[in-house]
Amino acid sequence: MRHRRKILILTKTLNLGGAERLLLDAVPLINRQQFDYHFAYLLPEGNYLVPRFEAHNLPVHCLEMSSNYHFPLMLSRLHKLQTQHRFDLIHAHLPLPGILTRLVGRWNGIPVVYTEHNLPERLHPLTQRASKLTYGWNQQVWAVSQGVFDSLTRLGWAQKTNVTTLLNSVPVEQVRAEAVDLDQLRHELDIPREHLVVGTVAVFSRQKRLLDWLQVAHQIANQREGVTFVLAGYGPEEATLRAKVKALGLTDRVRMPGFRPDGRRILGLLDVYLMSSEFEGLPIALLEAMALARPVVATAVGGIPEVVTSGQEGFLTSVGDIDELVRHTIQLLNNPPLRQKMGQYGARKVAKEFHMHERIRAIEETYLQLLQVVPSKKPVFS
């Protein structure tokens, strides 16, 4: 059999976040005749998806990182993993794995590619500095939206290496296949059959401005009966959000089911997908909601305007403009034909322009191009 090139994919966790969702969704589409894929992650508690990868007979390695102070240990462990397996190329996701990978790649003389998922301007100053110092050691960087590319350009990092925009994508057919048994889910979440549903699936972080989201829910609840709000996810802001639901008197109107591995079913239950983020790369949940023909009301940040044309697939507002988020959401709730029309526009756009097939093809073509021109693996450092 023809020799397969060994590829290591490194990320911070293998929990069900946006970057990790991309990796899992890619598994059925990757070329395993040409490439021998391995996956690795840093945090031992971030192992939720490990069985899913192993079920596909894909090797998974944990570097057992317990603190950011263990960076030198992680560097040593990644170098050891490289020595053991002799990967031909490493593809990193997220800032800390990216820094580690660039150092190990340079040390071992192998190509490194990196996917930039969010605005690097938002990084912790130390992480940003380390990224800046090593960014030129990437042989290829993919920005998941034009907004992310523009951020790299403003910082001067795009001039250090080859940076191109490769938009996030979803496996459209798989997303639709998972959004099933919605009547059962409605019963499970105790949502009245006659109620419309506004919701989101998100990590509960400050970036998402979910206190704004709850203010929007509060105003809509005061103006309109027959609407239930679903805020699904988990994260550091969870206790604050639950307290806010209680303080606003929304206990009977807001459902917070916590982490849901069936997030696509949640999205399928919605009549309007509502997003209030302060910044984004290009959210996977947004693409999934659109693939399910759900109209969008969102803030015009990051790559969102590259997917949603305001007035066509949904409505866009400025960050923090709660009144506009309320107005557009109520407009959709009160107009079923408009909801259907905008949802259909979104579903067609995602199927045509944001399907995962093309993303995987572009990535693997780049792997081959880099591996054809890379010299023999002589360590850069002695």
C-alpha positions as CSV (number, residue, x, y, z in Angstrom):
1,M,0.0,0.0,0.0
2,R,1.2,3.5,-0.7
3,H,2.9,5.2,2.2
4,R,0.5,7.4,4.1
5,R,1.7,10.7,5.5
6,K,1.3,11.1,9.3
7,I,-0.8,14.1,10.4
8,L,-1.2,15.2,14.0
9,I,-4.2,17.4,14.9
10,L,-3.6,19.2,18.2
11,T,-6.2,21.2,20.1
12,K,-6.8,22.2,23.7
13,T,-9.6,19.8,24.5
14,L,-11.8,17.3,22.9
15,N,-15.0,18.6,24.4
16,L,-17.9,19.7,22.3
17,G,-16.9,23.3,21.4
18,G,-16.8,24.9,18.0
19,A,-13.3,23.9,17.0
20,E,-13.7,20.4,18.3
21,R,-17.0,20.1,16.5
22,L,-15.2,20.9,13.2
23,L,-12.7,18.1,13.9
24,L,-15.4,15.5,14.7
25,D,-17.5,16.4,11.7
26,A,-14.5,16.1,9.4
27,V,-13.8,12.5,10.4
28,P,-16.2,10.8,7.8
29,L,-14.7,13.0,5.1
30,I,-11.0,12.8,5.6
31,N,-8.8,10.8,3.2
32,R,-7.5,8.0,5.3
33,Q,-5.9,6.2,2.3
34,Q,-3.6,9.1,1.9
35,F,-3.1,10.3,5.5
36,D,-2.6,8.6,8.8
37,Y,-4.4,10.9,11.2
38,H,-3.7,11.2,14.9
39,F,-5.4,13.5,17.4
40,A,-4.0,15.1,20.6
41,Y,-5.4,17.4,23.3
42,L,-3.9,19.2,26.3
43,L,-6.4,19.1,29.1
44,P,-7.3,15.6,30.6
45,E,-10.8,16.7,31.6
46,G,-11.5,17.7,28.0
47,N,-12.1,14.2,26.9
48,Y,-15.8,14.0,26.1
49,L,-15.3,13.3,22.4
50,V,-12.4,10.8,22.7
51,P,-14.6,7.7,22.4
52,R,-16.1,9.2,19.2
53,F,-12.7,9.4,17.6
54,E,-11.6,6.0,18.9
55,A,-14.7,4.5,17.5
56,H,-13.4,5.4,14.1
57,N,-10.0,3.7,14.9
58,L,-8.3,7.1,15.1
59,P,-5.4,7.3,17.7
60,V,-5.9,9.9,20.4
61,H,-3.2,11.2,22.7
62,C,-3.6,13.3,25.9
63,L,-0.7,15.5,27.0
64,E,-2.1,15.7,30.6
65,M,-1.9,19.5,31.1
66,S,-3.2,20.6,34.5
67,S,-2.2,24.3,34.5
68,N,-0.9,27.0,32.2
69,Y,2.2,27.0,34.3
70,H,3.0,23.5,32.8
71,F,3.9,25.0,29.4
72,P,7.5,23.7,29.5
73,L,6.2,20.2,30.4
74,M,3.7,20.3,27.6
75,L,6.4,21.3,25.2
76,S,8.5,18.4,26.3
77,R,5.6,16.0,26.0
78,L,4.6,17.2,22.5
79,H,8.3,16.8,21.4
80,K,8.3,13.3,22.9
81,L,5.1,12.5,21.0
82,Q,6.7,13.7,17.8
83,T,9.8,11.7,18.4
84,Q,7.8,8.5,19.0
85,H,5.5,8.9,16.0
86,R,7.5,11.0,13.6
87,F,4.5,13.0,12.2
88,D,5.1,14.6,8.8
89,L,2.9,17.6,9.6
90,I,1.1,19.1,12.6
91,H,-2.1,21.0,12.4
92,A,-3.0,23.1,15.5
93,H,-6.2,24.7,16.6
94,L,-6.5,27.5,19.3
95,P,-3.7,29.7,20.6
96,L,-1.8,27.6,23.2
97,P,-1.7,24.4,21.0
98,G,-0.6,26.7,18.2
99,I,2.4,28.1,20.2
100,L,3.5,24.6,21.3
101,T,3.2,23.2,17.8
102,R,5.2,26.0,16.3
103,L,8.1,25.5,18.7
104,V,8.1,21.7,18.2
105,G,7.7,22.0,14.5
106,R,10.7,24.3,14.3
107,W,12.7,22.1,16.6
108,N,12.0,19.0,14.5
109,G,12.0,20.6,11.1
110,I,8.5,19.7,10.1
111,P,5.7,21.9,8.6
112,V,3.1,23.4,10.9
113,V,-0.3,24.7,9.9
114,Y,-2.7,26.5,12.1
115,T,-6.4,27.4,12.2
116,E,-7.2,30.8,13.7
117,H,-10.7,30.5,15.2
118,N,-11.2,33.9,16.8
119,L,-9.9,37.4,16.9
120,P,-6.2,37.3,18.2
121,E,-6.7,40.9,19.4
122,R,-8.8,39.4,22.2
123,L,-6.1,37.1,23.5
124,H,-4.5,37.5,26.9
125,P,-1.5,39.8,26.5
126,L,1.1,37.0,27.3
127,T,-0.6,34.6,24.9
128,Q,-0.7,37.3,22.2
129,R,3.0,38.1,22.7
130,A,4.0,34.4,22.4
131,S,1.8,34.0,19.4
132,K,3.3,37.1,17.7
133,L,6.8,35.9,18.3
134,T,6.2,32.5,16.8
135,Y,3.6,33.2,14.1
136,G,6.0,33.3,11.3
137,W,6.9,29.7,12.0
138,N,3.5,28.6,10.6
139,Q,3.8,27.4,7.0
140,Q,0.0,28.1,6.6
141,V,-2.6,29.8,8.6
142,W,-6.4,29.5,7.9
143,A,-8.6,32.3,9.3
144,V,-12.1,31.0,9.8
145,S,-13.7,34.3,8.6
146,Q,-12.7,37.5,6.9
147,G,-13.1,39.2,10.2
148,V,-10.4,37.0,11.7
149,F,-8.2,37.6,8.7
150,D,-8.6,41.4,9.1
151,S,-7.7,41.1,12.8
152,L,-4.5,39.3,11.8
153,T,-3.7,42.0,9.3
154,R,-4.3,44.8,11.8
155,L,-1.8,43.1,14.2
156,G,0.8,42.6,11.4
157,W,0.7,38.8,11.8
158,A,-0.7,38.1,8.3
159,Q,2.5,39.5,6.9
160,K,4.6,36.9,8.7
161,T,3.3,33.8,6.9
162,N,0.8,32.6,4.3
163,V,-2.6,33.5,5.7
164,T,-5.8,32.7,3.8
165,T,-9.5,32.7,4.7
166,L,-11.1,29.3,4.9
167,L,-14.6,29.7,6.2
168,N,-16.0,27.4,8.9
169,S,-18.5,24.9,7.5
170,V,-20.9,22.1,8.6
171,P,-21.9,18.7,7.3
172,V,-25.3,19.8,6.2
173,E,-26.9,16.4,5.8
174,Q,-25.6,15.2,9.1
175,V,-26.9,18.3,10.9
176,R,-30.3,17.8,9.5
177,A,-30.3,14.0,10.3
178,E,-29.6,14.8,14.0
179,A,-32.4,17.3,14.4
180,V,-35.0,14.6,15.1
181,D,-37.6,13.6,17.7
182,L,-38.4,17.3,18.3
183,D,-41.8,16.6,19.9
184,Q,-40.2,14.4,22.4
185,L,-37.6,17.1,23.1
186,R,-40.3,19.7,23.5
187,H,-42.0,17.5,26.1
188,E,-38.6,16.8,27.9
189,L,-38.0,20.6,28.2
190,D,-41.6,21.2,29.3
191,I,-42.3,23.7,26.5
192,P,-46.0,24.1,25.7
193,R,-47.0,22.7,22.3
194,E,-48.4,26.1,21.2
195,H,-45.4,28.1,22.2
196,L,-42.9,29.5,19.8
197,V,-39.2,29.0,20.8
198,V,-36.3,31.5,20.8
199,G,-33.0,30.1,21.7
200,T,-29.3,29.5,21.3
201,V,-26.6,27.0,22.0
202,A,-23.4,28.5,23.4
203,V,-20.5,28.4,25.8
204,F,-21.5,30.5,28.8
205,S,-18.7,33.1,28.6
206,R,-18.6,36.9,28.7
207,Q,-17.9,36.9,25.0
208,K,-21.4,35.8,24.3
209,R,-23.0,38.6,26.3
210,L,-25.7,36.3,27.6
211,L,-26.9,38.8,30.2
212,D,-27.9,40.9,27.1
213,W,-29.6,37.8,25.8
214,L,-31.7,37.5,28.9
215,Q,-32.6,41.1,28.8
216,V,-33.9,40.6,25.3
217,A,-35.9,37.6,26.6
218,H,-37.3,39.7,29.4
219,Q,-38.5,42.4,27.2
220,I,-40.1,40.0,24.7
221,A,-41.7,38.1,27.6
222,N,-43.3,41.3,28.8
223,Q,-44.6,42.1,25.4
224,R,-45.7,38.8,24.0
225,E,-47.3,35.6,25.4
226,G,-46.7,32.2,23.9
227,V,-42.9,32.3,23.7
228,T,-40.4,30.1,25.5
229,F,-36.7,30.8,25.6
230,V,-34.0,28.1,25.5
231,L,-30.4,28.9,26.6
232,A,-28.5,25.6,26.2
233,G,-24.8,25.2,27.2
234,Y,-22.4,25.5,30.0
235,G,-19.4,27.6,31.1
236,P,-18.1,30.0,33.7
237,E,-21.1,32.4,33.6
238,E,-23.7,29.7,34.3
239,A,-24.3,30.6,38.0
240,T,-24.6,34.3,37.1
241,L,-27.1,33.5,34.3
242,R,-29.3,31.3,36.4
243,A,-29.4,34.0,39.1
244,K,-30.3,36.6,36.5
245,V,-33.2,34.4,35.2
246,K,-34.6,34.3,38.7
247,A,-34.1,38.0,39.3
248,L,-35.9,38.9,36.1
249,G,-38.8,36.6,37.0
250,L,-38.2,34.4,33.9
251,T,-38.2,31.0,35.6
252,D,-41.3,30.0,33.8
253,R,-40.3,31.3,30.5
254,V,-36.6,30.3,30.2
255,R,-35.2,26.8,29.9
256,M,-31.6,26.2,30.8
257,P,-31.0,22.5,30.1
258,G,-27.2,22.7,30.6
259,F,-24.7,20.9,28.3
260,R,-26.5,19.0,25.6
261,P,-24.7,16.5,23.3
262,D,-27.7,16.8,21.1
263,G,-27.3,20.5,20.5
264,R,-28.6,20.1,16.9
265,R,-31.9,18.9,18.3
266,I,-32.1,22.0,20.4
267,L,-31.5,24.1,17.3
268,G,-34.1,22.2,15.4
269,L,-36.7,23.1,18.0
270,L,-36.2,26.8,17.5
271,D,-38.3,29.2,15.6
272,V,-35.7,32.0,15.9
273,Y,-32.0,31.6,16.6
274,L,-30.9,34.6,18.8
275,M,-27.2,35.5,19.3
276,S,-25.9,38.5,21.3
277,S,-22.1,38.0,21.1
278,E,-19.5,40.8,21.6
279,F,-17.0,39.1,19.2
280,E,-16.9,35.9,17.2
281,G,-14.8,34.1,14.6
282,L,-17.5,32.3,12.6
283,P,-19.9,30.4,15.0
284,I,-20.6,26.7,14.1
285,A,-24.0,26.8,15.9
286,L,-25.0,29.7,13.7
287,L,-24.3,27.7,10.6
288,E,-26.1,24.7,12.0
289,A,-29.2,26.7,12.8
290,M,-29.2,28.1,9.3
291,A,-28.7,24.6,7.8
292,L,-31.9,23.7,9.7
293,A,-33.7,26.7,8.1
294,R,-33.9,28.8,11.3
295,P,-33.9,32.6,10.8
296,V,-31.2,34.5,12.7
297,V,-31.2,37.6,14.9
298,A,-27.6,38.3,15.8
299,T,-25.0,41.0,16.4
300,A,-22.9,41.9,13.4
301,V,-19.5,40.8,14.7
302,G,-16.7,38.7,13.3
303,G,-17.7,36.5,10.4
304,I,-21.4,36.6,11.1
305,P,-22.1,39.3,8.4
306,E,-20.2,37.1,5.9
307,V,-23.0,34.5,6.4
308,V,-26.1,36.5,7.3
309,T,-27.2,39.4,5.1
310,S,-29.5,41.5,7.3
311,G,-33.0,41.4,5.9
312,Q,-32.3,38.2,3.9
313,E,-31.4,35.2,6.2
314,G,-32.3,37.2,9.3
315,F,-31.4,40.5,11.0
316,L,-28.2,41.9,12.3
317,T,-27.7,44.6,15.0
318,S,-24.9,46.4,16.8
319,V,-23.4,44.9,20.0
320,G,-25.4,45.8,23.0
321,D,-28.4,47.1,21.1
322,I,-31.0,45.2,23.1
323,D,-34.0,47.2,21.7
324,E,-33.1,46.2,18.1
325,L,-32.6,42.6,19.1
326,V,-36.0,42.6,20.7
327,R,-37.7,44.4,17.7
328,H,-36.3,42.0,15.1
329,T,-37.1,38.9,17.2
330,I,-40.7,40.0,17.7
331,Q,-41.0,40.8,14.0
332,L,-40.1,37.3,13.2
333,L,-42.2,35.8,15.9
334,N,-45.2,37.7,14.6
335,N,-44.7,36.8,10.9
336,P,-44.6,33.1,10.1
337,P,-44.2,33.6,6.3
338,L,-41.1,35.8,7.0
339,R,-39.6,33.2,9.4
340,Q,-40.0,30.6,6.7
341,K,-38.7,32.7,3.9
342,M,-35.6,33.8,5.8
343,G,-35.0,30.3,7.1
344,Q,-35.1,28.9,3.6
345,Y,-32.7,31.5,2.3
346,G,-30.2,30.6,5.1
347,A,-30.6,26.8,4.5
348,R,-29.8,27.2,0.8
349,K,-26.8,29.5,1.5
350,V,-25.2,27.2,4.0
351,A,-25.7,24.1,1.7
352,K,-24.1,25.9,-1.2
353,E,-21.3,28.0,0.4
354,F,-20.6,26.4,3.8
355,H,-20.6,22.7,3.3
356,M,-17.7,20.8,4.9
357,H,-16.8,18.8,1.8
358,E,-15.0,21.8,0.3
359,R,-13.2,22.7,3.5
360,I,-11.7,19.3,3.9
361,R,-10.6,19.1,0.3
362,A,-8.8,22.5,0.6
363,I,-7.0,21.5,3.8
364,E,-5.8,18.2,2.5
365,E,-4.6,19.7,-0.7
366,T,-2.5,22.1,1.3
367,Y,-1.1,19.3,3.4
368,L,0.1,17.6,0.2
369,Q,1.6,20.8,-1.2
370,L,3.5,21.5,2.0
371,L,4.8,17.9,2.2
372,Q,6.0,17.9,-1.4
373,V,8.3,20.9,-0.8
374,V,9.5,20.3,2.7
375,P,13.2,19.2,2.9
376,S,14.4,16.3,4.9
377,K,13.6,16.5,8.6
378,K,16.8,17.9,10.1
379,P,16.3,19.6,13.4
380,V,16.6,23.4,13.1
381,F,18.0,23.6,16.6
382,S,21.0,21.6,17.6
